Amino acid sequence: MTFKGKEYNMPQHGFARDLHFSVEKMTDQSIVFSCASTPETRQKYPFDWKLDCIYELEGDMLKASASVTNTSSSDLMYFSIGFHPGFVLPTDEGLAFDDYLLYFNKDHSAKRWKIEGALIGNESSKNTIYDHQVQLSSSLFETDALVFKGLKSDEIIIKNSKTDSRLHFTFHNFPFLGIWTKPGAPYLCLEPWQGIADSIYHNGDFTGKEGILTLDPKNTFQCGYRVGFN
Protein backbone atom coordinates (compact mmCIF):
# COMPACT_ATOMS: atom_id res chain seq x y z
CA MET A 1 0.00 0.00 0.00
CA THR A 2 1.06 3.60 -0.56
CA PHE A 3 0.36 6.44 1.87
CA LYS A 4 1.68 9.99 1.40
CA GLY A 5 4.10 8.74 -1.23
CA LYS A 6 5.65 6.01 0.95
CA GLU A 7 5.18 2.27 0.42
CA TYR A 8 4.19 -0.12 3.21
CA ASN A 9 4.04 -3.92 3.04
CA MET A 10 0.62 -4.96 4.29
CA PRO A 11 0.08 -8.74 4.66
CA GLN A 12 -3.04 -10.40 3.31
CA HIS A 13 -6.07 -9.84 5.60
CA GLY A 14 -4.18 -7.10 7.44
CA PHE A 15 -1.84 -7.38 10.40
CA ALA A 16 -3.95 -7.31 13.60
CA ARG A 17 -4.62 -11.04 13.45
CA ASP A 18 -0.89 -11.67 13.96
CA LEU A 19 -0.55 -9.45 17.06
CA HIS A 20 -0.58 -10.39 20.73
CA PHE A 21 -3.78 -9.34 22.51
CA SER A 22 -3.97 -8.88 26.28
CA VAL A 23 -7.04 -9.50 28.43
CA GLU A 24 -8.18 -6.03 29.46
CA LYS A 25 -11.36 -7.02 31.28
CA MET A 26 -13.19 -10.25 32.09
CA THR A 27 -16.46 -11.17 33.81
CA ASP A 28 -18.53 -14.36 33.94
CA GLN A 29 -20.40 -13.21 30.82
CA SER A 30 -17.84 -11.20 28.83
CA ILE A 31 -14.19 -10.69 27.92
CA VAL A 32 -12.29 -7.83 26.30
CA PHE A 33 -9.05 -8.42 24.36
CA SER A 34 -6.93 -5.37 23.51
CA CYS A 35 -3.87 -4.34 21.56
CA ALA A 36 -2.44 -1.02 20.40
CA SER A 37 0.01 0.49 17.94
CA THR A 38 3.75 0.23 18.52
CA PRO A 39 6.83 1.41 16.61
CA GLU A 40 6.83 -2.05 14.97
CA THR A 41 3.22 -1.81 13.74
CA ARG A 42 3.91 1.66 12.32
CA GLN A 43 6.41 0.06 9.94
CA LYS A 44 3.45 -1.73 8.31
CA TYR A 45 0.62 0.68 9.08
CA PRO A 46 1.56 4.33 9.82
CA PHE A 47 -1.15 5.26 12.33
CA ASP A 48 -1.69 5.35 16.10
CA TRP A 49 -4.59 3.22 17.28
CA LYS A 50 -6.12 0.94 19.89
CA LEU A 51 -8.23 -2.13 19.08
CA ASP A 52 -10.62 -3.82 21.52
CA CYS A 53 -12.31 -7.11 20.64
CA ILE A 54 -15.28 -7.86 22.90
CA TYR A 55 -17.21 -11.11 23.34
CA GLU A 56 -20.40 -11.18 25.43
CA LEU A 57 -23.06 -13.74 26.29
CA GLU A 58 -26.59 -12.29 26.23
CA GLY A 59 -29.14 -14.99 27.03
CA ASP A 60 -28.85 -17.57 24.24
CA MET A 61 -26.85 -15.19 22.01
CA LEU A 62 -23.14 -14.64 21.54
CA LYS A 63 -22.30 -11.03 20.75
CA ALA A 64 -18.92 -10.18 19.20
CA SER A 65 -17.78 -6.64 18.50
CA ALA A 66 -14.71 -4.59 17.69
CA SER A 67 -13.89 -1.07 18.85
CA VAL A 68 -11.27 0.89 16.89
CA THR A 69 -9.89 4.12 18.38
CA ASN A 70 -7.69 6.67 16.65
CA THR A 71 -5.31 7.55 19.49
CA SER A 72 -3.55 10.31 17.54
CA SER A 73 -4.18 13.88 18.71
CA SER A 74 -3.91 15.33 15.21
CA ASP A 75 -3.86 12.80 12.32
CA LEU A 76 -6.81 11.41 10.37
CA MET A 77 -6.71 7.61 10.34
CA TYR A 78 -7.51 5.36 7.36
CA PHE A 79 -8.47 1.78 8.21
CA SER A 80 -10.47 -1.35 7.46
CA ILE A 81 -11.66 -4.09 9.79
CA GLY A 82 -13.51 -7.36 9.34
CA PHE A 83 -14.50 -10.56 11.11
CA HIS A 84 -13.66 -14.18 10.29
CA PRO A 85 -15.77 -16.44 12.56
CA GLY A 86 -15.94 -20.11 11.57
CA PHE A 87 -18.67 -22.59 12.45
CA VAL A 88 -18.40 -26.37 12.44
CA LEU A 89 -21.11 -28.03 10.32
CA PRO A 90 -21.67 -31.49 11.85
CA THR A 91 -21.24 -34.30 9.32
CA ASP A 92 -21.84 -37.25 11.64
CA GLU A 93 -24.96 -39.46 11.68
CA GLY A 94 -25.23 -39.52 7.91
CA LEU A 95 -24.99 -35.76 7.39
CA ALA A 96 -22.85 -34.18 4.67
CA PHE A 97 -21.56 -30.67 3.95
CA ASP A 98 -23.87 -30.57 0.92
CA ASP A 99 -26.91 -30.99 3.20
CA TYR A 100 -26.48 -27.41 4.44
CA LEU A 101 -27.74 -24.21 2.87
CA LEU A 102 -27.62 -20.50 3.66
CA TYR A 103 -30.77 -18.38 3.80
CA PHE A 104 -30.42 -14.60 3.29
CA ASN A 105 -33.31 -12.69 4.84
CA LYS A 106 -33.43 -9.71 2.42
CA ASP A 107 -31.65 -10.75 -0.79
CA HIS A 108 -33.55 -12.80 -3.34
CA SER A 109 -30.57 -12.95 -5.71
CA ALA A 110 -26.99 -11.67 -5.90
CA LYS A 111 -23.81 -12.28 -7.84
CA ARG A 112 -20.42 -12.94 -6.30
CA TRP A 113 -17.23 -11.04 -7.08
CA LYS A 114 -14.34 -13.14 -8.32
CA ILE A 115 -10.98 -13.40 -6.53
CA GLU A 116 -7.91 -13.21 -8.72
CA GLY A 117 -4.60 -13.80 -6.96
CA ALA A 118 -5.97 -12.56 -3.59
CA LEU A 119 -7.35 -9.41 -5.26
CA ILE A 120 -10.95 -8.60 -6.15
CA GLY A 121 -11.68 -9.18 -9.82
CA ASN A 122 -14.83 -8.75 -11.88
CA GLU A 123 -18.40 -9.61 -10.97
CA SER A 124 -19.63 -13.08 -11.90
CA SER A 125 -22.14 -13.38 -14.71
CA LYS A 126 -24.30 -15.82 -12.71
CA ASN A 127 -26.27 -15.48 -9.49
CA THR A 128 -24.83 -17.28 -6.47
CA ILE A 129 -27.72 -16.31 -4.20
CA TYR A 130 -30.93 -17.65 -5.75
CA ASP A 131 -34.39 -17.45 -4.13
CA HIS A 132 -32.74 -16.12 -0.93
CA GLN A 133 -30.50 -19.19 -0.71
CA VAL A 134 -27.05 -20.59 -1.38
CA GLN A 135 -26.84 -24.38 -1.49
CA LEU A 136 -23.47 -25.35 -0.03
CA SER A 137 -21.07 -27.69 -1.80
CA SER A 138 -17.32 -28.14 -1.80
CA SER A 139 -17.13 -27.20 -5.47
CA LEU A 140 -18.61 -23.79 -4.66
CA PHE A 141 -15.30 -22.79 -3.04
CA GLU A 142 -12.84 -24.29 -5.51
CA THR A 143 -11.88 -20.80 -6.70
CA ASP A 144 -11.69 -19.29 -3.19
CA ALA A 145 -14.27 -17.41 -1.13
CA LEU A 146 -17.66 -16.06 -2.14
CA VAL A 147 -17.45 -12.26 -2.02
CA PHE A 148 -20.53 -10.02 -2.07
CA LYS A 149 -20.92 -6.25 -2.15
CA GLY A 150 -23.88 -4.19 -1.02
CA LEU A 151 -26.20 -6.95 0.21
CA LYS A 152 -29.45 -5.87 1.84
CA SER A 153 -29.52 -8.85 4.22
CA ASP A 154 -28.66 -8.40 7.87
CA GLU A 155 -29.19 -12.03 8.86
CA ILE A 156 -27.97 -15.33 7.43
CA ILE A 157 -29.38 -18.63 8.66
CA ILE A 158 -27.38 -21.82 8.26
CA LYS A 159 -29.90 -24.62 7.81
CA ASN A 160 -29.63 -28.37 7.43
CA SER A 161 -32.07 -30.01 5.01
CA LYS A 162 -32.22 -33.22 7.10
CA THR A 163 -32.47 -31.82 10.65
CA ASP A 164 -34.03 -28.91 12.52
CA SER A 165 -30.67 -27.45 13.56
CA ARG A 166 -30.06 -23.82 12.62
CA LEU A 167 -27.55 -21.09 13.27
CA HIS A 168 -28.67 -17.44 13.10
CA PHE A 169 -25.92 -14.99 12.16
CA THR A 170 -26.93 -11.33 12.47
CA PHE A 171 -24.87 -8.38 11.26
CA HIS A 172 -25.77 -4.73 10.53
CA ASN A 173 -24.36 -2.08 8.19
CA PHE A 174 -21.53 -4.10 6.67
CA PRO A 175 -20.96 -3.20 3.00
CA PHE A 176 -19.07 -6.41 2.20
CA LEU A 177 -19.47 -10.09 3.03
CA GLY A 178 -17.18 -13.05 2.50
CA ILE A 179 -18.16 -16.72 2.83
CA TRP A 180 -15.38 -19.29 2.85
CA THR A 181 -14.34 -22.81 3.61
CA LYS A 182 -11.40 -24.95 2.66
CA PRO A 183 -12.85 -27.55 0.26
CA GLY A 184 -13.36 -30.80 2.17
CA ALA A 185 -13.31 -29.17 5.61
CA PRO A 186 -16.37 -29.51 7.92
CA TYR A 187 -16.74 -25.81 8.72
CA LEU A 188 -17.97 -22.57 7.17
CA CYS A 189 -16.79 -19.00 7.78
CA LEU A 190 -19.23 -16.09 7.61
CA GLU A 191 -17.20 -12.89 7.29
CA PRO A 192 -18.78 -9.41 7.47
CA TRP A 193 -16.26 -6.77 6.45
CA GLN A 194 -15.80 -3.03 6.80
CA GLY A 195 -13.37 -2.91 3.91
CA ILE A 196 -12.23 -5.30 1.22
CA ALA A 197 -9.13 -6.52 -0.61
CA ASP A 198 -7.73 -4.32 -3.35
CA SER A 199 -9.28 -4.48 -6.78
CA ILE A 200 -7.12 -5.81 -9.61
CA TYR A 201 -7.49 -2.28 -11.05
CA HIS A 202 -6.40 -0.35 -7.93
CA ASN A 203 -3.18 1.67 -7.89
CA GLY A 204 -2.30 0.88 -4.25
CA ASP A 205 -3.10 4.35 -2.83
CA PHE A 206 -4.46 3.55 0.63
CA THR A 207 -6.65 6.67 0.78
CA GLY A 208 -8.45 5.67 -2.44
CA LYS A 209 -8.93 2.00 -1.56
CA GLU A 210 -12.47 0.67 -2.03
CA GLY A 211 -14.33 0.52 1.27
CA ILE A 212 -11.65 2.40 3.23
CA LEU A 213 -12.89 4.11 6.41
CA THR A 214 -11.63 7.28 8.06
CA LEU A 215 -11.56 8.13 11.75
CA ASP A 216 -10.90 11.55 13.27
CA PRO A 217 -8.36 11.95 16.09
CA LYS A 218 -9.55 10.60 19.47
CA ASN A 219 -12.69 9.11 17.88
CA THR A 220 -13.89 5.49 18.05
CA PHE A 221 -15.57 3.22 15.49
CA GLN A 222 -17.57 0.14 16.51
CA CYS A 223 -19.06 -2.80 14.63
CA GLY A 224 -20.02 -6.39 15.37
CA TYR A 225 -22.26 -9.43 14.91
CA ARG A 226 -24.48 -11.78 16.89
CA VAL A 227 -24.83 -15.57 16.78
CA GLY A 228 -27.83 -17.58 17.94
CA PHE A 229 -28.00 -21.39 18.00
CA ASN A 230 -30.98 -23.68 17.64
C-alpha positions in Angstrom: 0.0 0.0 0.0 1.1 3.6 -0.6 0.4 6.4 1.9 1.7 10.0 1.4 4.1 8.7 -1.2 5.7 6.0 0.9 5.2 2.3 0.4 4.2 -0.1 3.2 4.0 -3.9 3.0 0.6 -5.0 4.3 0.1 -8.7 4.7 -3.0 -10.4 3.3 -6.1 -9.8 5.6 -4.2 -7.1 7.4 -1.8 -7.4 10.4 -3.9 -7.3 13.6 -4.6 -11.0 13.5 -0.9 -11.7 14.0 -0.6 -9.5 17.1 -0.6 -10.4 20.7 -3.8 -9.3 22.5 -4.0 -8.9 26.3 -7.0 -9.5 28.4 -8.2 -6.0 29.5 -11.4 -7.0 31.3 -13.2 -10.2 32.1 -16.5 -11.2 33.8 -18.5 -14.4 33.9 -20.4 -13.2 30.8 -17.8 -11.2 28.8 -14.2 -10.7 27.9 -12.3 -7.8 26.3 -9.0 -8.4 24.4 -6.9 -5.4 23.5 -3.9 -4.3 21.6 -2.4 -1.0 20.4 0.0 0.5 17.9 3.7 0.2 18.5 6.8 1.4 16.6 6.8 -2.0 15.0 3.2 -1.8 13.7 3.9 1.7 12.3 6.4 0.1 9.9 3.4 -1.7 8.3 0.6 0.7 9.1 1.6 4.3 9.8 -1.1 5.3 12.3 -1.7 5.3 16.1 -4.6 3.2 17.3 -6.1 0.9 19.9 -8.2 -2.1 19.1 -10.6 -3.8 21.5 -12.3 -7.1 20.6 -15.3 -7.9 22.9 -17.2 -11.1 23.3 -20.4 -11.2 25.4 -23.1 -13.7 26.3 -26.6 -12.3 26.2 -29.1 -15.0 27.0 -28.8 -17.6 24.2 -26.9 -15.2 22.0 -23.1 -14.6 21.5 -22.3 -11.0 20.7 -18.9 -10.2 19.2 -17.8 -6.6 18.5 -14.7 -4.6 17.7 -13.9 -1.1 18.8 -11.3 0.9 16.9 -9.9 4.1 18.4 -7.7 6.7 16.6 -5.3 7.5 19.5 -3.6 10.3 17.5 -4.2 13.9 18.7 -3.9 15.3 15.2 -3.9 12.8 12.3 -6.8 11.4 10.4 -6.7 7.6 10.3 -7.5 5.4 7.4 -8.5 1.8 8.2 -10.5 -1.3 7.5 -11.7 -4.1 9.8 -13.5 -7.4 9.3 -14.5 -10.6 11.1 -13.7 -14.2 10.3 -15.8 -16.4 12.6 -15.9 -20.1 11.6 -18.7 -22.6 12.4 -18.4 -26.4 12.4 -21.1 -28.0 10.3 -21.7 -31.5 11.8 -21.2 -34.3 9.3 -21.8 -37.3 11.6 -25.0 -39.5 11.7 -25.2 -39.5 7.9 -25.0 -35.8 7.4 -22.8 -34.2 4.7 -21.6 -30.7 3.9 -23.9 -30.6 0.9 -26.9 -31.0 3.2 -26.5 -27.4 4.4 -27.7 -24.2 2.9 -27.6 -20.5 3.7 -30.8 -18.4 3.8 -30.4 -14.6 3.3 -33.3 -12.7 4.8 -33.4 -9.7 2.4 -31.6 -10.7 -0.8 -33.6 -12.8 -3.3 -30.6 -13.0 -5.7 -27.0 -11.7 -5.9 -23.8 -12.3 -7.8 -20.4 -12.9 -6.3 -17.2 -11.0 -7.1 -14.3 -13.1 -8.3 -11.0 -13.4 -6.5 -7.9 -13.2 -8.7 -4.6 -13.8 -7.0 -6.0 -12.6 -3.6 -7.4 -9.4 -5.3 -11.0 -8.6 -6.2 -11.7 -9.2 -9.8 -14.8 -8.7 -11.9 -18.4 -9.6 -11.0 -19.6 -13.1 -11.9 -22.1 -13.4 -14.7 -24.3 -15.8 -12.7 -26.3 -15.5 -9.5 -24.8 -17.3 -6.5 -27.7 -16.3 -4.2 -30.9 -17.6 -5.7 -34.4 -17.4 -4.1 -32.7 -16.1 -0.9 -30.5 -19.2 -0.7 -27.1 -20.6 -1.4 -26.8 -24.4 -1.5 -23.5 -25.3 0.0 -21.1 -27.7 -1.8 -17.3 -28.1 -1.8 -17.1 -27.2 -5.5 -18.6 -23.8 -4.7 -15.3 -22.8 -3.0 -12.8 -24.3 -5.5 -11.9 -20.8 -6.7 -11.7 -19.3 -3.2 -14.3 -17.4 -1.1 -17.7 -16.1 -2.1 -17.5 -12.3 -2.0 -20.5 -10.0 -2.1 -20.9 -6.3 -2.1 -23.9 -4.2 -1.0 -26.2 -7.0 0.2 -29.5 -5.9 1.8 -29.5 -8.8 4.2 -28.7 -8.4 7.9 -29.2 -12.0 8.9 -28.0 -15.3 7.4 -29.4 -18.6 8.7 -27.4 -21.8 8.3 -29.9 -24.6 7.8 -29.6 -28.4 7.4 -32.1 -30.0 5.0 -32.2 -33.2 7.1 -32.5 -31.8 10.7 -34.0 -28.9 12.5 -30.7 -27.4 13.6 -30.1 -23.8 12.6 -27.6 -21.1 13.3 -28.7 -17.4 13.1 -25.9 -15.0 12.2 -26.9 -11.3 12.5 -24.9 -8.4 11.3 -25.8 -4.7 10.5 -24.4 -2.1 8.2 -21.5 -4.1 6.7 -21.0 -3.2 3.0 -19.1 -6.4 2.2 -19.5 -10.1 3.0 -17.2 -13.0 2.5 -18.2 -16.7 2.8 -15.4 -19.3 2.8 -14.3 -22.8 3.6 -11.4 -24.9 2.7 -12.8 -27.6 0.3 -13.4 -30.8 2.2 -13.3 -29.2 5.6 -16.4 -29.5 7.9 -16.7 -25.8 8.7 -18.0 -22.6 7.2 -16.8 -19.0 7.8 -19.2 -16.1 7.6 -17.2 -12.9 7.3 -18.8 -9.4 7.5 -16.3 -6.8 6.4 -15.8 -3.0 6.8 -13.4 -2.9 3.9 -12.2 -5.3 1.2 -9.1 -6.5 -0.6 -7.7 -4.3 -3.3 -9.3 -4.5 -6.8 -7.1 -5.8 -9.6 -7.5 -2.3 -11.1 -6.4 -0.4 -7.9 -3.2 1.7 -7.9 -2.3 0.9 -4.3 -3.1 4.4 -2.8 -4.5 3.6 0.6 -6.7 6.7 0.8 -8.5 5.7 -2.4 -8.9 2.0 -1.6 -12.5 0.7 -2.0 -14.3 0.5 1.3 -11.6 2.4 3.2 -12.9 4.1 6.4 -11.6 7.3 8.1 -11.6 8.1 11.7 -10.9 11.6 13.3 -8.4 12.0 16.1 -9.5 10.6 19.5 -12.7 9.1 17.9 -13.9 5.5 18.1 -15.6 3.2 15.5 -17.6 0.1 16.5 -19.1 -2.8 14.6 -20.0 -6.4 15.4 -22.3 -9.4 14.9 -24.5 -11.8 16.9 -24.8 -15.6 16.8 -27.8 -17.6 17.9 -28.0 -21.4 18.0 -31.0 -23.7 17.6 
